[in-house]
Every structure is written in structure tokens, then in C-alpha cells.
């Protein structure tokens, strides 16, 4: 299946997403990206809203023989989300599960330390803030759910999940976890997030750090409105398009 509409790249997707988030600018939001893919999208959102940008690390728990298929996810604060149906369907043993969880917790710690660098722990910035969590798409929704539950434990004023594209069934589930869900494009036939982008490169830790540094330097420098909110729109005849 080839979508009739695709984003050029994550940056363009972020600029589209900002058009649905303009109302948040007056709320002094905190934008938290799910790395790595969510960071270029969130950079555009934070720039448009004149908001600080940081990352919140969550990790998918993948089936050992098929890592792209997730059976759960983890995030900071010992938050774990498990999809029992997938575990039953794949016959994963408790030993298999614990091995994956242990490995991914190590990677979660590594990435958290790497991205924090000399910056304040993002958890310290959450209490009382209107938080916008951004990723490049929502497939199973497990990783986003783990991140949202982790952030919720830090007592934000509200949590909004914003993604450029989402699987419809996952969108319905995530709305029970987030205070608000913003997605310009929901589809019953997602296939994979990358299918909805013309360019969807893998990102490195260095890419993430470079964007965080750029956001910190340019936070108060507003881009021209026609760049931040480009005069472009979706094809309204696309059957999967739903405005949030």
C-alpha cells in the first residue's frame, strides 16, 4: 500500500503539526521529544511555540526473533507497559521477557545520560507544566504510552501527545492516557511509520544532541510565520485524513 499523501521528511511533518498546536503557545508549554525519530518533529513544534525542547527516553521491548514487533515498552521511573496479547501469541517465556527488559533498561540509562549532558534533568521541568510529547508517528502506541505514564508521575498540568500520523486503533487507546491527542492524519492501514515519509533516515545520538543544542540557542528567535506555518495543506479527499 502506497499512501496518496506522504510527508517530505520529519521537519515538514513537524511544521504541519504546529498548525494544530498554535493554541498551546499561550500556555508556556514544555515540548518533550521521544528520541530519536521524534526530535526533528519536536524541534519544529518547539520553535513555533517558542517553547523549550528536551527529550524523554522510552524504549520498545521487541520480540527477540523479531525486534521490530514490540511486546511492551519501558520508560524512566520504572514504568513498564506490557501487551499481554502479543506475549501470548508469540509464546514468550518469562526468561525471554526479563532478558529483553534488562537489555533495554541498560540502553535507556545510556541514552538518558547521553542526552542529558550538562542540561537540567527534564523530569525537574515537568511539574505544573503543560507538556507536549512529540514523536514521528504512532504505530502500536506502546512506547508513547510508557513515556506518558512516566511523565504523568511527575505531576504535569496536562499532557498532550502530538504525532504527524497514527494507526487509528492505537490512537483510540492512547486517548485514554493523554489529556489531549493531536494528529492530522489517522489511518486504518498504517503498515509502518516510514511509509508515510518520502525521506525517513535513521538518526544518531549526535543528531539528537545537535538539534537540542540548536533549539537552546534559537529558542527566542522566531522564524517568519510563512516558514513556521507554511501555506500547505493535506489533500482533503484522502480517506485517512482526520483533523484533531
C-alpha positions as a Markdown table, in Angstrom:
| # | Residue | x | y | z |
|---|---|---|---|---|
| 1 | Unk | 0.0 | 0.0 | 0.0 |
| 2 | Unk | 1.4 | 3.4 | -1.0 |
| 3 | Unk | -0.2 | 6.4 | 0.6 |
| 4 | Unk | -1.6 | 9.1 | -1.6 |
| 5 | Unk | -0.1 | 11.7 | 0.8 |
| 6 | Unk | 3.4 | 11.5 | 2.3 |
| 7 | Unk | 5.4 | 14.0 | 4.3 |
| 8 | Unk | 8.7 | 15.0 | 2.7 |
| 9 | Unk | 10.6 | 14.4 | 5.9 |
| 10 | Unk | 10.3 | 14.8 | 9.7 |
| 11 | Unk | 10.9 | 18.5 | 9.5 |
| 12 | Unk | 8.0 | 19.1 | 7.2 |
| 13 | Unk | 5.8 | 16.9 | 9.3 |
| 14 | Unk | 6.7 | 19.0 | 12.3 |
| 15 | Unk | 5.7 | 22.2 | 10.5 |
| 16 | Unk | 2.4 | 20.6 | 9.6 |
| 17 | Unk | 1.9 | 19.6 | 13.2 |
| 18 | Unk | 2.4 | 23.1 | 14.5 |
| 19 | Unk | -0.7 | 24.3 | 12.7 |
| 20 | Unk | -2.7 | 22.1 | 15.1 |
| 21 | Unk | -0.9 | 23.2 | 18.2 |
| 22 | Unk | -0.9 | 27.0 | 17.9 |
| 23 | Unk | -3.3 | 27.3 | 20.8 |
| 24 | Unk | -0.7 | 26.0 | 23.2 |
| 25 | Unk | 1.7 | 28.9 | 22.7 |
| 26 | Unk | 0.0 | 31.0 | 25.4 |
| 27 | Unk | 0.3 | 28.1 | 27.9 |
| 28 | Unk | 4.1 | 28.2 | 28.2 |
| 29 | Unk | 4.4 | 24.6 | 27.2 |
| 30 | Unk | 7.3 | 22.2 | 27.6 |
| 31 | Unk | 8.0 | 20.1 | 24.4 |
| 32 | Unk | 9.4 | 16.7 | 25.0 |
| 33 | Unk | 10.5 | 14.6 | 22.1 |
| 34 | Unk | 10.7 | 10.8 | 22.0 |
| 35 | Unk | 14.1 | 10.1 | 20.6 |
| 36 | Unk | 15.4 | 9.6 | 18.2 |
| 37 | Unk | 12.8 | 10.0 | 15.5 |
| 38 | Unk | 10.6 | 12.4 | 17.3 |
| 39 | Unk | 13.3 | 15.0 | 17.8 |
| 40 | Unk | 13.3 | 16.7 | 14.4 |
| 41 | Unk | 9.5 | 16.8 | 14.5 |
| 42 | Unk | 9.5 | 18.3 | 18.0 |
| 43 | Unk | 12.2 | 20.8 | 17.1 |
| 44 | Unk | 9.8 | 22.5 | 14.6 |
| 45 | Unk | 7.0 | 22.4 | 17.2 |
| 46 | Unk | 9.1 | 23.9 | 19.9 |
| 47 | Unk | 10.4 | 26.6 | 17.6 |
| 48 | Unk | 6.9 | 27.6 | 16.5 |
| 49 | Unk | 5.6 | 27.7 | 20.1 |
| 50 | Unk | 8.7 | 29.4 | 21.5 |
| 51 | Unk | 8.9 | 26.6 | 23.9 |
| 52 | Unk | 11.8 | 24.8 | 25.5 |
| 53 | Unk | 12.7 | 21.4 | 23.9 |
| 54 | Unk | 14.0 | 18.4 | 25.6 |
| 55 | Unk | 13.8 | 14.6 | 25.3 |
| 56 | Unk | 12.0 | 11.9 | 27.3 |
| 57 | Unk | 13.5 | 8.5 | 26.7 |
| 58 | Unk | 11.4 | 5.4 | 26.3 |
| 59 | Unk | 12.3 | 2.1 | 24.8 |
| 60 | Unk | 10.3 | -0.5 | 22.9 |
| 61 | Unk | 10.6 | -4.1 | 24.1 |
| 62 | Unk | 11.0 | -6.1 | 21.0 |
| 63 | Unk | 10.4 | -9.8 | 20.3 |
| 64 | Unk | 13.9 | -11.4 | 20.3 |
| 65 | Unk | 13.5 | -13.1 | 16.9 |
| 66 | Unk | 11.6 | -10.0 | 15.5 |
| 67 | Unk | 12.8 | -6.9 | 17.3 |
| 68 | Unk | 10.5 | -4.6 | 15.3 |
| 69 | Unk | 7.5 | -6.3 | 16.8 |
| 70 | Unk | 7.0 | -4.9 | 20.3 |
| 71 | Unk | 5.5 | -6.7 | 23.2 |
| 72 | Unk | 5.8 | -3.7 | 25.5 |
| 73 | Unk | 7.9 | -0.6 | 26.4 |
| 74 | Unk | 9.7 | 1.0 | 29.3 |
| 75 | Unk | 10.4 | 4.5 | 30.4 |
| 76 | Unk | 12.0 | 6.2 | 33.4 |
| 77 | Unk | 10.6 | 5.8 | 36.9 |
| 78 | Unk | 10.4 | 2.0 | 36.4 |
| 79 | Unk | 7.4 | 2.4 | 34.1 |
| 80 | Unk | 6.7 | -0.8 | 32.1 |
| 81 | Unk | 3.8 | -1.3 | 29.7 |
| 82 | Unk | 3.2 | -4.9 | 28.5 |
| 83 | Unk | 1.0 | -6.2 | 25.7 |
| 84 | Unk | -0.2 | -9.5 | 27.1 |
| 85 | Unk | -1.9 | -10.5 | 23.8 |
| 86 | Unk | 1.4 | -10.3 | 21.9 |
| 87 | Unk | 3.2 | -12.2 | 24.6 |
| 88 | Unk | 0.6 | -15.0 | 24.4 |
| 89 | Unk | 0.6 | -15.0 | 20.6 |
| 90 | Unk | 4.4 | -15.3 | 20.4 |
| 91 | Unk | 4.8 | -17.7 | 23.3 |
| 92 | Unk | 7.5 | -15.5 | 25.0 |
| 93 | Unk | 8.7 | -17.0 | 28.3 |
| 94 | Unk | 9.3 | -15.0 | 31.5 |
| 95 | Unk | 13.1 | -15.6 | 30.9 |
| 96 | Unk | 12.8 | -14.1 | 27.4 |
| 97 | Unk | 10.9 | -11.1 | 28.7 |
| 98 | Unk | 13.3 | -10.4 | 31.6 |
| 99 | Unk | 16.3 | -10.6 | 29.2 |
| 100 | Unk | 14.8 | -8.0 | 26.9 |
| 101 | Unk | 13.7 | -5.7 | 29.7 |
| 102 | Unk | 17.2 | -5.9 | 31.3 |
| 103 | Unk | 18.9 | -5.1 | 28.0 |
| 104 | Unk | 16.6 | -2.2 | 27.2 |
| 105 | Unk | 16.9 | -0.7 | 30.7 |
| 106 | Unk | 20.6 | -0.5 | 30.1 |
| 107 | Unk | 20.1 | 1.3 | 26.8 |
| 108 | Unk | 17.5 | 3.6 | 28.4 |
| 109 | Unk | 20.1 | 4.6 | 31.0 |
| 110 | Unk | 22.8 | 5.1 | 28.4 |
| 111 | Unk | 20.6 | 7.3 | 26.3 |
| 112 | Unk | 19.3 | 9.3 | 29.2 |
| 113 | Unk | 22.8 | 10.0 | 30.4 |
| 114 | Unk | 24.0 | 10.8 | 26.9 |
| 115 | Unk | 21.2 | 13.2 | 26.1 |
| 116 | Unk | 21.2 | 14.9 | 29.4 |
| 117 | Unk | 24.8 | 16.1 | 29.0 |
| 118 | Unk | 25.1 | 19.4 | 31.1 |
| 119 | Unk | 21.4 | 20.1 | 30.9 |
| 120 | Unk | 18.8 | 20.0 | 33.7 |
| 121 | Unk | 17.0 | 16.7 | 34.1 |
| 122 | Unk | 13.8 | 17.1 | 32.0 |
| 123 | Unk | 11.9 | 15.4 | 34.9 |
| 124 | Unk | 12.6 | 18.5 | 37.0 |
| 125 | Unk | 10.9 | 20.7 | 34.4 |
| 126 | Unk | 7.7 | 18.8 | 34.2 |
| 127 | Unk | 5.8 | 19.6 | 37.5 |
| 128 | Unk | 3.0 | 22.1 | 36.8 |
| 129 | Unk | 3.8 | 22.5 | 33.1 |
| 130 | Unk | 1.6 | 21.8 | 30.1 |
| 131 | Unk | 3.7 | 19.1 | 28.4 |
| 132 | Unk | 3.5 | 18.3 | 24.7 |
| 133 | Unk | 5.1 | 14.9 | 23.9 |
| 134 | Unk | 6.1 | 14.6 | 20.2 |
| 135 | Unk | 7.0 | 11.6 | 18.1 |
| 136 | Unk | 7.3 | 11.0 | 14.4 |
| 137 | Unk | 4.3 | 8.6 | 14.4 |
| 138 | Unk | 2.2 | 6.2 | 16.4 |
| 139 | Unk | 2.2 | 2.5 | 15.5 |
| 140 | Unk | 1.4 | 0.2 | 18.4 |
| 141 | Unk | 1.5 | 3.2 | 20.8 |
| 142 | Unk | 3.3 | 1.1 | 23.5 |
| 143 | Unk | 6.4 | 3.4 | 23.6 |
| 144 | Unk | 4.3 | 6.5 | 23.7 |
| 145 | Unk | 2.1 | 5.1 | 26.5 |
| 146 | Unk | 5.2 | 4.2 | 28.6 |
| 147 | Unk | 6.5 | 7.7 | 28.2 |
| 148 | Unk | 3.2 | 9.4 | 29.0 |
| 149 | Unk | 2.7 | 7.3 | 32.2 |
| 150 | Unk | 6.2 | 8.1 | 33.2 |
| 151 | Unk | 5.7 | 11.9 | 32.7 |
| 152 | Unk | 2.3 | 11.7 | 34.4 |
| 153 | Unk | 4.1 | 10.6 | 37.6 |
| 154 | Unk | 5.9 | 13.9 | 37.6 |
| 155 | Unk | 2.7 | 15.9 | 38.1 |
| 156 | Unk | 2.4 | 18.0 | 34.9 |
| 157 | Unk | -0.5 | 20.4 | 34.5 |
| 158 | Unk | -1.5 | 18.4 | 31.4 |
| 159 | Unk | -0.1 | 16.1 | 28.8 |
| 160 | Unk | -0.7 | 16.3 | 25.1 |
| 161 | Unk | 0.6 | 13.7 | 22.6 |
| 162 | Unk | 1.2 | 15.1 | 19.2 |
| 163 | Unk | 2.2 | 13.0 | 16.2 |
| 164 | Unk | 2.0 | 13.6 | 12.4 |
| 165 | Unk | 0.5 | 10.1 | 11.7 |
| 166 | Unk | -1.1 | 7.4 | 13.7 |
| 167 | Unk | -2.7 | 4.0 | 13.4 |
| 168 | Unk | -6.4 | 4.5 | 14.3 |
| 169 | Unk | -6.7 | 1.7 | 16.8 |
| 170 | Unk | -3.6 | 2.9 | 18.7 |
| 171 | Unk | -4.9 | 6.5 | 18.6 |
| 172 | Unk | -8.1 | 5.4 | 20.3 |
| 173 | Unk | -6.1 | 3.6 | 23.1 |
| 174 | Unk | -3.7 | 6.5 | 23.7 |
| 175 | Unk | -6.5 | 9.0 | 24.1 |
| 176 | Unk | -7.2 | 7.2 | 27.4 |
| 177 | Unk | -3.7 | 8.0 | 28.7 |
| 178 | Unk | -3.1 | 11.6 | 27.3 |
| 179 | Unk | -5.2 | 14.6 | 28.3 |
| 180 | Unk | -5.2 | 15.5 | 24.6 |
| 181 | Unk | -4.2 | 13.8 | 21.3 |
| 182 | Unk | -3.2 | 15.9 | 18.3 |
| 183 | Unk | -2.8 | 14.1 | 15.0 |
| 184 | Unk | -3.5 | 15.5 | 11.5 |
| 185 | Unk | -3.5 | 12.0 | 9.9 |
| 186 | Unk | -5.0 | 8.8 | 11.3 |
| 187 | Unk | -5.2 | 5.7 | 9.2 |
| 188 | Unk | -6.6 | 2.2 | 9.4 |
| 189 | Unk | -3.7 | 0.9 | 7.3 |
| 190 | Unk | -0.5 | 2.3 | 8.8 |
| 191 | Unk | 1.8 | -0.5 | 7.7 |
| 192 | Unk | 4.8 | 1.3 | 9.1 |
| 193 | Unk | 5.5 | 4.9 | 10.1 |
| 194 | Unk | 8.3 | 5.3 | 7.5 |
| 195 | Unk | 5.8 | 4.6 | 4.7 |
| 196 | Unk | 4.3 | 8.0 | 5.3 |
| 197 | Unk | 7.5 | 9.9 | 4.7 |
| 198 | Unk | 9.5 | 10.3 | 1.5 |
| 199 | Unk | 12.7 | 10.6 | 3.4 |
| 200 | Unk | 12.9 | 8.7 | 6.7 |
| 201 | Unk | 16.6 | 8.3 | 7.6 |
| 202 | Unk | 17.9 | 6.7 | 10.8 |
| 203 | Unk | 19.1 | 9.3 | 13.3 |
| 204 | Unk | 22.1 | 9.1 | 15.6 |
| 205 | Unk | 22.7 | 10.3 | 19.2 |
| 206 | Unk | 24.8 | 13.1 | 17.6 |
| 207 | Unk | 21.8 | 14.2 | 15.5 |
| 208 | Unk | 19.7 | 14.4 | 18.7 |
| 209 | Unk | 22.2 | 16.4 | 20.6 |
| 210 | Unk | 22.8 | 18.8 | 17.7 |
| 211 | Unk | 19.1 | 19.6 | 17.5 |
| 212 | Unk | 18.8 | 20.1 | 21.2 |
| 213 | Unk | 21.7 | 22.5 | 21.2 |
| 214 | Unk | 20.2 | 24.3 | 18.2 |
| 215 | Unk | 16.9 | 24.6 | 19.9 |
| 216 | Unk | 18.5 | 26.0 | 23.1 |
| 217 | Unk | 20.4 | 28.7 | 21.0 |
| 218 | Unk | 17.4 | 29.8 | 18.9 |
| 219 | Unk | 14.5 | 29.4 | 21.3 |
| 220 | Unk | 13.8 | 33.2 | 21.4 |
| 221 | Unk | 14.4 | 33.7 | 17.7 |
| 222 | Unk | 11.1 | 33.4 | 15.9 |
| 223 | Unk | 11.1 | 32.3 | 12.3 |
| 224 | Unk | 8.9 | 34.1 | 9.7 |
| 225 | Unk | 5.3 | 33.0 | 10.0 |
| 226 | Unk | 5.2 | 31.8 | 6.4 |
| 227 | Unk | 8.1 | 29.4 | 7.2 |
| 228 | Unk | 6.8 | 28.1 | 10.6 |
| 229 | Unk | 3.2 | 27.8 | 9.4 |
| 230 | Unk | 3.7 | 27.1 | 5.6 |
| 231 | Unk | 0.6 | 27.6 | 3.4 |
| 232 | Unk | 0.3 | 24.0 | 2.6 |
| 233 | Unk | -2.5 | 21.6 | 3.3 |
| 234 | Unk | -3.4 | 17.9 | 3.0 |
| 235 | Unk | -5.5 | 16.6 | 0.2 |
| 236 | Unk | -8.9 | 16.7 | 1.8 |
| 237 | Unk | -10.0 | 13.8 | -0.4 |
| 238 | Unk | -7.6 | 11.5 | 1.3 |
| 239 | Unk | -9.8 | 8.9 | 3.0 |
| 240 | Unk | -7.5 | 8.5 | 6.0 |
| 241 | Unk | -7.3 | 12.2 | 6.9 |
| 242 | Unk | -8.8 | 13.3 | 10.2 |
| 243 | Unk | -8.2 | 16.7 | 11.8 |
| 244 | Unk | -7.6 | 16.7 | 15.5 |
